[in-house]
Amino acid sequence: MRLRTLSTAAAAVTVALGAMAVPAHAAPAKRPALPGDFNGDGYREAVSAAPNATVGAHRAAGLVAIVYGGKQGASVKRRQILTQASAGVPGDPSGDAYFGAATASADFDRDGYADLAVAAGVDRAAGVIVYGGPKGLSARTAALAGPGYTRHMVTGDFDGDGKADLAAVTGDTVLLFRGVGARPGAPQVIKVARPKGESARLFPVAADFTGDRRTDLVLLGTATTDGETVATWGELRTGTAQGLGGRQVFASGGVGEAGAAGDVNGDGKADLVHQRDLGDDPKPGSFAVRLGGAKGFGAARNYTQDTKGVPGRGAKGDGFGQALAVGDVDRDGKADVAVGAPAATVGKARHAGTVTVLYGAKGGLGTARAQLLSQDAKGVPGAAEKDDQFGRAVSFTDANGDGKADLLAGAPYENNGEGRLYVFPGTRAGVAVKGLVEAGPATLGVTAQGAQLGSDLLR
């Protein structure tokens, strides 16, 4: 049926690499900036990667696009493009580097400007940190030493010393960079044991789940043999004065490869939201919410599009829960959840994709006021089309600094794989279409056919 919604290869790129038009700001007090506020003006940026973009003659070299925030919200007039050809970034563009395949942000050097960590195919490095400044991301950079190809990155203060740490995941290994600062040192290497199988993939989620003011790390694990999933699990490693503690397995099975965290019930402790693994048999997608507590997580509460109050209708293989993000859209002190279903059918368009927004409540995540977003809605540019995969990636930012989280949704296969990024403003009434910002290769000043902009978002 047609969803009535609230109005979510090779590539070539030609850009003024690293060029941007962002107003400079006076040096702020030495208070760490919020993640994603690269020029320290109090407004957080929208960051989207295109790791499949070709740079020069190098296929899948990758780029990262930054749309800067301001009083009126995100604006494509204030933008920056980063590649390995940008000033200060170590190395040169190379094929299959997938620059931007993972990103994370924190004010690592505590100078009042947020910095950006980017996964890159730099020789003998897990990635690179690009430091912020009064004009935004600068040419000051530092390589992150470590073996392997980085799949995911998260930041936090795992040891509670007031300095930002970075955890990078490569295969079944976590590289923990403590107190990154201006000169990252060698990481602590944490090899994660898998229950069975030949190899494993890990998806990290960082937040203070126990309420002790130290960041904890959740790892959602998938063990494989010959490329087939043979086991899934979830483990919690609490933050300690020495870094990360030992593993506490909270789930043996039923865990997918997407997750996010936030305080959905307003009790001061972060809660875990994660995709559920439903096995090989195609079923409607599902995700779980586990409330945080001093001793770990409570029982899982599962959601599908067939859950009472959730808009739409579940369908086999819809991917509901394949992308997840948590942020306080309406500023009521309880975090809300964005759920991507990139393979959902909209009207007659298969794999057009949707995003569902569910709102936090005292008792946990509720379904009252739930919203269903797609490209097939009044006020959203274009229309839902086959294989756009709107909602393949979701995230939140606060582009206008009003304390209400703005929803980011990627549609990486829009326009034959060029990709799109959508920024929906957060309001007291919920996610709004009025004031929506759309960014694509053309509006960002790049030519990136097949680059799949919006396939990865800063979270």
N, C-alpha and C positions, 0 to 999 in steps of 0.2 A: 504494500500500500504506500501511497505517497505520504511522507512524513511532514506534518505541519509543524514547523520548527520556529523557535525564536531566531529571528534573524538578529561554522567551522566546516649503466650505458655510457656513453661517451659524452663529454661536455666540453665546450670551449668557453673560456672566460677572457674578456678584455676589460681591464679595470685600471684606474690609477691606484696601484696597489698601496694600501695603507692610507690613501687620501681620505680626508674627512673635512666636514664643516661643522665644528662644534665650538660654541663660545667658551673662552677660557674663564676660569674662576679663580679668585684669590685663594691662596693656600689656607685651608681650614685649620682649626685647632687639631692637635694630634690625637684625635679620637678616631678609632677605626671606622672606615666607611662601611655601609651595608654592602653585601655582595651584589655585584652588578652595577654599582655606581662608580664608573671608571673616572669621571671628572670631578667627583666630590661635590656635586651641586645639590645633593639631596634627592635626586630623581634616579630611579633605577632603569637600566637599559634593557632592551629586548635583544637577545642574542640567538641567532640561528646559524647552523652550520650547513655547508654543502660539501661533505667530504668526497663526493664523487666528481666534483668539478675538475675539468682539465685546466691547468695553468701553463701557458705557453704550449709546448708540445707534449706535456706530461699528463697522461690520463689518470684520473682519480688522485690528483695531487691534493685537491681539497682547498676550501676557503671557509672563513668565518665572517658572517655579516653582523654588524652591530648597528642597531637603530637606537639613537639616544633619546632619553626621556626629557621632559621639560614640564613647565607649568600646565601646558595644554595637553600633555601626554606624549606618546611616541610620535616622532616625525621622521619620515624618510629623507627630509632635507638635512637632517643631522645624522650622518651615517659614517661608517668606517668599514673597510674591507681588509681583512688580514689573510695573508698566505705566507708560505715559506719564502716568497720573494720580498716580503715586507721588511723594512729597515729594522735591523736588530734581531730578527728571527734567525736562529742558527740553521745552517744548511741552506740548501736550495730546493726549489720544487722538484719532486721526483715522482715517478709513476707509482701508484698503489701506496702512497704515503697516507692517504685518507686524513689529511690535516683537518682537525675539527671533529673527528669521529667521537670525541668525548671532550667536554669542557666543564670547568668548575671555577668558582670565583670566591675570593675572600680578600681582605686587606692584609696581605701577608706581611708587609713591612710596616704596617700601622702608621702610615703617613697621611691618612685621611682620604686616600683614593683607592678604590677597589682594584684588584689585579685579576687577570684572567689566566688560568691554566688550560693549556690546549694539548691534546694528544696529537703526536706527530711522528712521522717515520724518520726522525732524526737519528743518525747513526749513534748507537750505544746510549740512547736517551729514551726515557719514558714519555717525554713531552717537553714543553717549554712554558715558562711563566712570562707573560707580557704585563709589565707594570703600568698602573694607571698614573695619571698626572692631571694638572689643571686643564689640559686640552684633550683629555681622554687617554686611551691606550697609547703608550709611547714606544720609542725605539729601545728603551731599556728592558732587557730580557735576561733570563737565566734558564739554562737547560736543567732538566730534571734527570739525574742519572738513574739508570736502572735497565734491566734486561727486558726483552719482550715487547710486544705490541699492546699498548694500553687501550682497553675496551671501555672503561668507565673511570670517572673521577668523582670524588666527593670531598668536601671540606668540613672542618669542625674543630673544636678544641677538645681533643680526646683526653689530654692529661690535665685539663683545667688550669693551665698556667697563664691564661689570657692571650696566648699567641695562637694564630691559626695554623692548623695542621692540614695535610693533604693525604688522602688515601687514593692510590691508583691501582686499578685491578688489571692484571695481565694473566689471562688464562685462569689457573687455579691458585694464583699468588696475589697477595696484597702487598704493595709497596707503601709503607707508612713514612711520610716525610714530616717529622715533628718540628714545630717552630720554624716554618719555612723561611721567613724573613726575606732579606734582600739577596742572600746567597744560600740557596738550598744545599744542605749536606747530603750525605749518602742515606738512603732509606733503610728502615728496618724491614727485612724481608719476612713475610709471614706466609708460610706454605699451608694451604687449607686442605685438610684431609677430606676425601670424598668417601661416601659409604660403599660405592662399587663403581665399576666402569674403568675405562682407559684414560679419560680426561674429564675436565669439568669446566663449566662456565659459571662466573659469579656476577651477580648484580648487587651493588652496594647501596645502602640507604643509611644516611647519617643523621642523627637527632638525639636529643636528651630524652630517652624513653623512660628512665627511672627517676627523673626529677632531682638528681644530685648536682646539677650544674656542670656536668661533664658530658661531652658528646659521646654517644654510643654508636656502634657500627653493627648494622644488620647485613648479613650476606644471604642472598637468595641463590641457592646452588642448584645446578643442573648437571648431573653426571651422564656421560655418553660413552658408548662403544660403537665404533664404526659409524659415527654420526647419528646414532639413534639414542634417544633418551632412555636411560635404564633406572634412574632414580632422581628424585628432587628432595631438597631439604631447605630448612631455614635455620640460621643460627644467629645468636646475639652475642656480641663481644662488648662488654661494658667498658666505659672509659675509666681509667685509674690514673694515679699520679705518675705511674711508670709508662703510660700509654694505654694500649688495649689489653683487656683481660682475656682469660681463656674462653673457649667457646661454650655456649649454652644452646643446645639444639631445642628449638621450640616447635618445629614441625618436621616430621619424617614423611614426606610426600605431599602432594597437592599444592606445591609452590611453583609459581610461574617466574618469568624473567623480567618483571617490571614491578616497581614499587616506589613509594613516596612516603613522607611522614609529615605530621602536623598535629596540633592539639584539637581534635574534632569535638571533644566534649568540654573543653574549657577548664580542665582541672589542673593545668600547669605542667602536665607531662605529655610529651609527644606520643602520638599513636601511629601505628604502622598500617599502611594500606598496600596490599600486594596482589598481583595477578594470581589466579589459581591455575595450576596445571590440571588439565582435564583428560590427559592421555591422548592416544592416537585417534580415537573415535571422534569425529567432528561433532561438537556440541555448541550451544550458545555460550559465549564467553562469560566469565565470572571473575569477581575479585573479592577479597576478604579484608575486613577491618579488625585489627587486634589492638585493644586499648592498652596503653602503656601503664606501668605501675612500678613501685619501688622494688618489687621482686621479679619484674619481667612482664610478660604479656598475659592478658586475659584470653578467654576463649575467642575463637574466630567467629565473626558474623559475616555470612556470605551474601553477596548481591549478584543478581543478574538483571537483564531488562524485563524479566518476568516477575521480579520482586514487586509486591504491592506498592504502588506509588511511584515506581520508576517509569518514566515515559518510554514509549516505543514498545517493541516486542522482540524477544530474543529469537535469533535464527542461528542455525548451524554455521559455525565458522565465521561469525560476525566480528570476532576479535574484541569483544567488549572486555575492557580491562587490559588490553595490550599496551596501552599508554596510560599513565596515572600521574596526577599532580595534586598538591595540597596547598591551599592558600585561603586567607580570610577575605572573601569577596565583599561581604557586606559590613565588615568591621564590627562584628558583634562579639568578638573575643573567642569565637569558635571557628575552627578552620573548616573549609569546604573542600570538596573533592571533585576534580575534573576527570572524567573517564573517557578515554578514546576507544572508539569501535571502528577502526579504519576499514574493515571489510564489510561494514553494514551496507545494505541496499537502501537507496533513497529514491522513492518513486520506482522507476524501472532501471535505475543506474546501479549496477552491481559494483561493490567495492568503492562506492562513492565516499562513504565514511560519515560518522557522526561523533559529536562530543556531548556527553551528559554531565550536567553539574548537579551534585547533591550537596545539601547544606548541613553543616554541623549543628548539633543540639546537645543539651545537657546530658541526655541519655546515650549519646554517641551519634553516629552519622544517621540522619533522617532522610525521608523521602518527600516531606512537605516542601512545596515551592520548587521541586526539581525542574530543571530546564533541559531541553533537547535542542542542540545546535547542529546545523548543517549548512552547506553552501546553497541549498535550495530554500532560501528564505528571503523575505523582504529585507532589503538593506544590506545584504551580503553580496559583494560583487560577483558576477558570473552566475553559474548554476552548478548543481551537483551533476557530475559526469562520471561515467564508468572509469574505475581504477584511479580516481584522484587521490583516494585514501586520506581524506580530511580526518584529522585526529590521530594520524600515525605517531605524532609527538605532541605532547601538551606540557605546559608549564605555567607558572605565574610570575609576574613582576609587579612593580608599582611605578609605572612610568610617569605619573603626574604627582606623586608624593602625597596623595590624600589619605594614605593608610588603608585603602581598599585595593585588594589584589586584582590586577588585570590579567585576563586569560590570554595565553598564547596558544595558538593551534597551528600545526603545520599540515600542509597538503603537498607532500613531496612529489607526487606524480601529476599535479596540475599542469595543463598545457604541455602534454607529451613529455613529462618528466622534468620540466624546468623547476617546478615547485613554487609554493607560496607560503607566506607567513601572515597570519591574521592576529591582530591585537584587539581584543574585546575589552572595553572599560569595565571595571568593577564599580558598582553603585550600591546604595543601601537596599535597593530593590533586587539586586542580583546582577548577573552578567548582562550587559547592554549591547545593543547593536549600534545605537546612536554614538557617533564618535569612533566607530570601528576604523582601524588602520590596516590597510593591505600592503604588503611588501613582496615584490617579486624581482627577478633579475633586472627587468627594465627599470622599475622605480628605484632600484638600488644602484643603477648605473653599471651593471655588469651584463655580459652576454654569457649565459650559462645553460644552453640547451642540454637537457638531460642531467643537470647537476643535482637535482632533487633537493632544492632549498626547502628547509623545514623538516628534514628527516631527523635532525637532532637539535634540541633546544637546551640552553643553559637552564639547569634546574637547581 
